[in-house]
Amino acid sequence: MPFRFVHTADLHLDSPLRSLALKNPDLAELVRGATRTALARIVDLCLAESVDALLIAGDLYDGSQTSMNTALYLAGELRRLEAAGIRVFLIRGNHDSQSTMTRELTFPANVHVFAGRAKPVHAKTLGDGREVHIHGISFANPHAPDSLLPSFQPPVADAVNIGMLHTSLAGTPGHDPYAPCSVAELARHGFDYWALGHVHQRQVHSQVPLIVMPGMPQGRDINEAGPKTVTLVTVGDDGRLEHREHPIGQAVFERVTVDLGGVQDWRQMLEAAGETLSAQRHGSAADHLILRVSLTGATPLAWKLRRDPDFLAAELSNLAAGLSGCWIEKIDIECRGMEAGTALSGPDPVEELAALIRSDVLPSHAFRQEAGAMLEELLLQLPRELRDSLAGDEETAARFADAIAQGGSDDVLAYLHGGEIDR
């Protein structure tokens, strides 16, 4: 008989909202409960596929925010697997090590939690008589600056060996270094499959041996956009490994661009936006599609869009509401006026001020220096991971400051223009 298992990681159960843009309370509640839904769907998949095991490669919890209510929900889902005779193999990641539930919750008997230096566990015997053994190392502390590979025992001889490791590998943008190691080092260790966790984007790093980072099963904000999956693995009676993705995420974040080039009035803008939103929704199989909309192109409507963002958001949200399961998370206004290099159109005092701001104020050394200092002060108030994603180096920080200054000047000029919205 083959050995079949589902490999997942980074569920971050009951992770707090990470997007200030989720002002819609219904949307906020949907995202808030999406990680629990993902866990339930993973369990459903295990039951439907009659797998032998579920492998969770770290960060089941989301740090110190974990409540007893979360833990009880988790235990209930694990008991569903226990009732079906499906084993669970779990390692703790950096977020798990911060959770009090890590120390207090008693798991059902079908769950094996690997310690810091544990012996391999026999999982099954294949049809040809070879055994399958699973190895795992858990985080004892929130930080693991050194490789954990030396803590793994050698592969069991004449067996299929599966390793579980929570690692940033050789480094990934937006992720701090955790248990760093290279793909080559993993391959040299001699295991047949590495069930990795920590990096939220899925990637198959090697086919032989098979090294898989499954990504997270449910995105939490626009920086975790795209469909999210788990990996179903089959170890055949001859020891060969096959794998395939299975979609899990209930809510999918995506970016979409609406080109307003040449659009003359508000009604045309709504028509263009409606067509784009409809095409995006019908092209997605997700239960819920959460969109960040970017309005681009040269249009005389540019200043009107910037002047009343709340009204614009209401209009586009109404369009989305007509498409089942479609939501607007945020609107980025990146369009410009019809005249090249200006945000507004027409020969008036506001246009002259716009030209002056662009030619003299924004590029000046004094302004850029002051803007950079203000940005640095604001960034210090943010969590490290978010700070690094916004301005991880000096060049990125400078571009970020320029973008904020450009957008801010456009907004101010739009209000100076005044006037009513033509619909």
C-alpha positions as CSV (number, residue, x, y, z in Angstrom):
1,M,0.0,0.0,0.0
2,P,1.3,3.5,-0.8
3,F,1.8,6.2,1.8
4,R,-0.2,9.4,1.1
5,F,-0.1,12.6,3.0
6,V,-1.1,16.3,2.9
7,H,1.7,18.8,3.5
8,T,0.9,22.3,4.7
9,A,2.4,25.1,6.8
10,D,1.9,28.6,8.0
11,L,-1.8,28.5,8.8
12,H,-1.4,31.3,11.4
13,L,-4.7,30.5,13.0
14,D,-6.8,33.5,13.9
15,S,-4.1,35.9,12.7
16,P,-5.1,39.5,13.4
17,L,-6.1,41.7,10.5
18,R,-3.0,43.0,8.7
19,S,-4.7,45.5,6.4
20,L,-6.0,48.9,7.5
21,A,-7.8,49.0,4.2
22,L,-10.5,46.5,5.3
23,K,-13.0,49.1,6.5
24,N,-16.0,47.0,5.4
25,P,-17.0,45.1,8.6
26,D,-18.4,42.1,6.6
27,L,-15.1,41.8,4.7
28,A,-13.1,42.2,7.9
29,E,-15.0,39.3,9.5
30,L,-14.6,37.2,6.4
31,V,-10.8,37.6,6.5
32,R,-10.7,37.2,10.3
33,G,-12.3,33.7,10.0
34,A,-10.6,32.6,6.8
35,T,-7.7,30.8,8.5
36,R,-10.1,28.6,10.5
37,T,-12.0,27.8,7.2
38,A,-8.6,26.9,5.7
39,L,-7.9,24.4,8.5
40,A,-11.4,22.9,8.1
41,R,-10.9,22.5,4.3
42,I,-7.5,20.9,4.8
43,V,-9.1,18.3,7.2
44,D,-11.9,17.8,4.6
45,L,-9.3,17.1,1.9
46,C,-7.5,14.6,4.1
47,L,-10.8,12.8,4.7
48,A,-11.9,12.9,1.1
49,E,-8.5,11.6,-0.1
50,S,-8.2,9.0,2.7
51,V,-4.6,10.0,3.3
52,D,-2.5,8.4,6.0
53,A,-1.2,11.6,7.5
54,L,-1.3,15.4,7.7
55,L,2.1,17.1,8.0
56,I,2.1,20.7,9.4
57,A,5.5,22.3,9.0
58,G,5.3,25.0,11.5
59,D,3.4,28.3,12.4
60,L,0.1,26.6,13.1
61,Y,-0.6,29.5,15.5
62,D,0.1,33.2,15.1
63,G,2.2,34.0,18.2
64,S,1.0,35.4,21.5
65,Q,-2.4,36.3,20.2
66,T,-3.6,32.7,20.3
67,S,-6.6,32.2,22.5
68,M,-8.0,29.1,24.2
69,N,-11.0,29.4,21.9
70,T,-8.6,29.0,19.0
71,A,-6.9,26.0,20.6
72,L,-10.3,24.3,21.2
73,Y,-11.3,24.8,17.6
74,L,-7.9,23.2,16.5
75,A,-8.4,20.3,18.8
76,G,-11.9,19.6,17.4
77,E,-10.5,19.5,13.8
78,L,-7.7,17.2,14.8
79,R,-10.2,14.9,16.4
80,R,-12.0,14.6,13.1
81,L,-8.7,13.2,11.7
82,E,-8.3,10.9,14.7
83,A,-11.7,9.4,14.2
84,A,-10.7,8.5,10.6
85,G,-7.4,7.0,11.7
86,I,-5.3,9.8,10.1
87,R,-2.1,10.7,11.9
88,V,-0.8,14.3,12.3
89,F,2.9,15.1,12.4
90,L,3.6,18.6,13.6
91,I,6.7,20.8,14.1
92,R,6.6,24.2,15.8
93,G,7.8,27.3,13.9
94,N,8.9,30.7,15.2
95,H,5.3,31.9,15.8
96,D,4.3,28.7,17.6
97,S,7.1,29.1,20.1
98,Q,5.6,32.4,21.2
99,S,2.2,30.9,21.9
100,T,1.1,29.9,25.4
101,M,-1.1,27.2,23.7
102,T,2.1,25.5,22.5
103,R,2.8,24.6,26.1
104,E,-0.8,24.2,27.4
105,L,-2.9,22.4,24.8
106,T,-3.1,18.6,25.0
107,F,-3.5,17.2,21.5
108,P,-5.4,14.0,20.6
109,A,-3.5,10.8,20.5
110,N,-3.1,10.8,16.7
111,V,-0.9,13.9,16.9
112,H,2.9,13.6,17.1
113,V,4.8,16.8,17.9
114,F,8.5,16.7,17.2
115,A,10.8,18.1,19.8
116,G,14.1,19.9,19.4
117,R,16.1,16.8,18.7
118,A,13.8,13.8,18.2
119,K,14.1,10.3,16.8
120,P,12.4,9.5,13.5
121,V,8.9,8.1,13.6
122,H,7.8,5.1,11.7
123,A,4.7,6.1,9.7
124,K,4.0,3.1,7.4
125,T,5.4,0.1,5.6
126,L,5.0,0.1,1.8
127,G,3.9,-2.7,-0.4
128,D,7.6,-3.7,-1.1
129,G,8.4,-3.9,2.6
130,R,10.2,-0.6,2.8
131,E,9.4,1.6,5.8
132,V,8.5,5.3,5.8
133,H,10.1,7.3,8.5
134,I,9.3,11.0,9.3
135,H,11.9,13.3,10.9
136,G,11.2,16.7,12.4
137,I,12.7,19.5,14.4
138,S,10.7,22.1,16.3
139,F,11.7,25.7,17.3
140,A,12.3,26.1,21.0
141,N,12.6,29.9,20.7
142,P,11.1,32.6,18.4
143,H,14.5,33.0,16.7
144,A,16.7,30.4,15.1
145,P,19.7,32.2,13.5
146,D,21.6,28.9,12.9
147,S,20.9,25.9,10.8
148,L,18.9,23.1,12.3
149,L,20.2,20.5,9.9
150,P,22.9,19.2,12.3
151,S,20.2,18.3,14.7
152,F,18.6,15.8,12.3
153,Q,19.6,12.2,12.5
154,P,20.9,10.5,9.3
155,P,18.3,8.8,7.1
156,V,17.1,5.4,8.1
157,A,18.7,2.8,5.9
158,D,16.6,1.0,3.2
159,A,13.6,3.3,4.0
160,V,11.8,6.3,2.6
161,N,12.8,9.3,4.8
162,I,10.7,12.5,5.1
163,G,12.1,15.5,6.9
164,M,10.0,18.4,8.3
165,L,11.8,21.8,8.7
166,H,10.6,25.4,9.3
167,T,13.2,27.5,7.5
168,S,13.8,30.6,5.4
169,L,16.3,28.6,3.4
170,A,19.1,30.9,2.1
171,G,16.9,34.0,2.6
172,T,13.7,35.3,1.2
173,P,12.6,38.9,0.7
174,G,10.1,39.9,3.5
175,H,11.2,37.1,5.8
176,D,13.7,37.2,8.6
177,P,16.4,34.4,8.5
178,Y,15.2,31.4,10.4
179,A,17.1,28.1,10.5
180,P,19.0,29.1,7.3
181,C,20.2,26.4,5.0
182,S,20.6,25.8,1.3
183,V,18.7,23.5,-1.0
184,A,22.0,21.7,-1.8
185,E,22.5,21.1,1.9
186,L,19.0,19.6,2.2
187,A,19.6,17.4,-0.8
188,R,22.9,16.1,0.6
189,H,21.3,15.0,3.9
190,G,19.8,12.0,2.1
191,F,16.1,12.4,2.8
192,D,13.6,11.6,0.0
193,Y,11.2,14.5,0.8
194,W,11.6,17.7,2.6
195,A,8.3,19.2,4.0
196,L,9.3,22.8,4.5
197,G,7.5,25.8,6.0
198,H,7.9,29.5,6.8
199,V,8.0,31.1,3.3
200,H,4.4,32.0,2.3
201,Q,4.8,31.5,-1.4
202,R,4.7,28.0,-2.8
203,Q,7.8,26.7,-4.6
204,V,9.1,23.3,-5.5
205,H,12.8,23.7,-5.0
206,S,13.9,20.2,-6.2
207,Q,12.4,17.2,-7.8
208,V,15.0,14.6,-6.6
209,P,15.0,14.7,-3.7
210,L,11.6,16.3,-3.6
211,I,11.8,19.6,-1.7
212,V,8.6,21.5,-1.3
213,M,7.7,24.8,0.3
214,P,3.9,24.6,0.2
215,G,3.2,28.3,0.9
216,M,0.4,29.3,3.2
217,P,-3.1,27.9,2.7
218,Q,-4.8,31.3,3.2
219,G,-3.6,34.7,2.4
220,R,-4.2,37.5,4.9
221,D,-3.6,40.7,2.9
222,I,-2.7,42.0,-0.6
223,N,1.0,41.1,0.0
224,E,-0.1,37.5,0.2
225,A,-2.0,37.6,-3.1
226,G,-3.0,34.8,-5.4
227,P,-4.6,31.4,-4.9
228,K,-3.3,29.4,-1.9
229,T,-2.9,25.7,-1.8
230,V,-1.6,22.6,0.1
231,T,0.4,19.8,-1.4
232,L,-0.8,16.2,-1.7
233,V,2.0,13.7,-1.8
234,T,1.9,10.0,-2.7
235,V,4.8,7.6,-1.9
236,G,4.2,4.6,-4.2
237,D,4.8,1.0,-3.3
238,D,8.1,1.3,-5.2
239,G,9.2,4.4,-3.2
240,R,8.6,6.9,-6.0
241,L,7.1,10.2,-5.0
242,E,4.3,12.1,-6.8
243,H,2.9,15.5,-5.7
244,R,0.2,17.9,-6.7
245,E,-1.4,21.2,-5.5
246,H,-4.9,21.4,-4.1
247,P,-6.5,24.9,-3.7
248,I,-7.6,25.6,-0.1
249,G,-8.0,29.4,0.5
250,Q,-11.6,30.6,0.8
251,A,-10.7,34.2,0.2
252,V,-8.1,35.2,-2.5
253,F,-6.5,38.6,-2.7
254,E,-5.6,39.9,-6.2
255,R,-4.4,43.2,-7.8
256,V,-6.3,44.4,-10.8
257,T,-5.7,47.4,-13.1
258,V,-8.4,49.5,-14.7
259,D,-7.1,51.5,-17.7
260,L,-8.9,54.9,-17.9
261,G,-6.9,56.2,-20.8
262,G,-9.1,58.6,-22.8
263,V,-12.2,58.2,-20.4
264,Q,-14.0,61.5,-20.4
265,D,-16.7,61.2,-17.7
266,W,-17.7,59.4,-14.5
267,R,-20.2,57.1,-16.2
268,Q,-17.5,55.9,-18.7
269,M,-15.2,55.3,-15.8
270,L,-17.8,53.1,-14.1
271,E,-18.4,51.2,-17.3
272,A,-14.6,50.5,-17.7
273,A,-14.2,49.5,-14.1
274,G,-17.3,47.2,-14.2
275,E,-16.0,45.4,-17.2
276,T,-12.6,44.8,-15.6
277,L,-14.1,43.7,-12.3
278,S,-16.5,41.3,-14.0
279,A,-13.7,39.7,-16.1
280,Q,-11.5,39.3,-13.0
281,R,-14.3,37.7,-11.0
282,H,-15.4,35.3,-13.7
283,G,-11.8,34.2,-14.2
284,S,-11.4,33.2,-10.5
285,A,-12.6,30.1,-8.9
286,A,-12.3,31.5,-5.4
287,D,-15.3,31.7,-3.1
288,H,-14.4,35.3,-2.3
289,L,-12.2,37.5,-4.4
290,I,-10.7,40.5,-2.6
291,L,-9.4,43.1,-5.1
292,R,-7.0,46.0,-4.8
293,V,-7.9,48.2,-7.8
294,S,-5.4,50.5,-9.5
295,L,-6.8,53.2,-11.8
296,T,-4.3,54.2,-14.5
297,G,-4.1,56.1,-17.7
298,A,-4.3,59.7,-18.9
299,T,-7.8,61.1,-18.4
300,P,-9.4,64.5,-17.7
301,L,-11.2,62.7,-14.9
302,A,-8.0,62.2,-12.8
303,W,-8.5,65.1,-10.4
304,K,-12.2,64.2,-9.8
305,L,-11.2,60.7,-8.8
306,R,-8.7,62.0,-6.3
307,R,-10.9,64.7,-4.9
308,D,-13.6,62.3,-3.5
309,P,-12.1,58.9,-2.8
310,D,-14.9,57.9,-0.4
311,F,-17.5,58.4,-3.1
312,L,-15.3,56.6,-5.6
313,A,-14.9,53.7,-3.2
314,A,-18.7,53.5,-2.7
315,E,-19.3,53.4,-6.4
316,L,-16.8,50.6,-7.1
317,S,-17.9,48.7,-4.1
318,N,-21.5,48.8,-5.5
319,L,-20.2,47.4,-8.8
320,A,-18.3,44.6,-6.9
321,A,-21.4,43.8,-4.8
322,G,-23.2,42.8,-8.0
323,L,-20.6,40.1,-8.6
324,S,-21.1,37.2,-6.2
325,G,-18.2,37.0,-3.7
326,C,-16.3,40.1,-5.0
327,W,-15.0,42.7,-2.7
328,I,-12.9,45.9,-3.0
329,E,-10.1,46.1,-0.5
330,K,-8.5,49.4,-1.6
331,I,-8.3,51.7,-4.6
332,D,-5.1,53.2,-5.8
333,I,-5.5,56.2,-8.0
334,E,-2.5,56.3,-10.4
335,C,-4.0,58.1,-13.4
336,R,-2.8,61.4,-14.7
337,G,-4.4,64.4,-16.6
338,M,-4.4,64.5,-20.4
339,E,-1.3,66.7,-20.6
340,A,1.9,64.8,-20.1
341,G,3.6,65.3,-16.8
342,T,0.6,66.8,-15.0
343,A,-2.1,65.3,-12.8
344,L,-4.7,67.9,-13.9
345,S,-5.7,69.4,-17.2
346,G,-6.6,72.9,-18.3
347,P,-4.8,76.3,-18.3
348,D,-5.7,77.6,-14.8
349,P,-3.8,78.6,-11.6
350,V,-4.0,75.1,-10.1
351,E,-2.2,73.8,-13.2
352,E,0.5,76.4,-12.8
353,L,0.9,75.3,-9.1
354,A,1.0,71.7,-10.2
355,A,3.8,72.4,-12.7
356,L,5.7,74.4,-10.0
357,I,5.4,71.5,-7.5
358,R,6.7,69.0,-10.0
359,S,9.5,71.1,-11.4
360,D,10.8,72.8,-8.2
361,V,9.5,71.4,-5.0
362,L,9.4,67.6,-5.3
363,P,12.8,67.2,-6.9
364,S,14.6,69.6,-4.5
365,H,17.2,68.2,-2.1
366,A,15.7,70.0,0.9
367,F,12.3,68.6,0.4
368,R,13.5,65.0,-0.3
369,Q,15.7,65.2,2.8
370,E,12.8,66.3,5.0
371,A,10.4,63.8,3.5
372,G,13.0,61.0,4.1
373,A,13.4,61.9,7.7
374,M,9.6,62.0,8.3
375,L,9.3,58.6,6.6
376,E,12.0,57.1,8.7
377,E,10.3,58.3,11.9
378,L,7.0,56.7,10.7
379,L,8.6,53.4,9.7
380,L,10.0,53.0,13.2
381,Q,6.5,52.7,14.5
382,L,5.7,49.7,12.3
383,P,6.5,46.0,12.9
384,R,9.8,44.9,11.4
385,E,8.5,42.6,8.7
386,L,6.1,45.4,7.4
387,R,8.9,48.0,7.7
388,D,11.2,45.8,5.6
389,S,8.5,45.2,2.9
390,L,7.8,48.9,2.5
391,A,11.4,50.2,2.7
392,G,13.9,47.4,3.1
393,D,16.9,49.5,1.8
394,E,17.8,53.1,1.1
395,E,16.8,53.0,-2.5
396,T,13.4,51.4,-1.8
397,A,12.8,53.9,1.0
398,A,13.6,56.8,-1.4
399,R,11.2,55.5,-4.0
400,F,8.5,55.0,-1.3
401,A,8.9,58.6,-0.1
402,D,8.7,59.9,-3.7
403,A,5.5,58.0,-4.3
404,I,3.9,59.3,-1.1
405,A,4.9,62.9,-2.0
406,Q,3.6,62.6,-5.5
407,G,0.3,61.1,-4.4
408,G,-0.1,63.6,-1.6
409,S,0.5,66.6,-4.0
410,D,-2.0,65.2,-6.4
411,D,-4.6,64.8,-3.7
412,V,-4.1,68.4,-2.5
413,L,-4.3,69.8,-6.0
414,A,-7.5,67.8,-6.7
415,Y,-9.2,69.5,-3.7
416,L,-8.0,72.9,-4.9
417,H,-9.6,72.2,-8.2
418,G,-13.1,71.9,-6.6
419,G,-16.2,71.4,-8.6
420,E,-18.9,68.8,-8.7
421,I,-18.6,65.2,-10.0
422,D,-20.2,64.8,-13.4
423,R,-22.1,61.6,-13.7
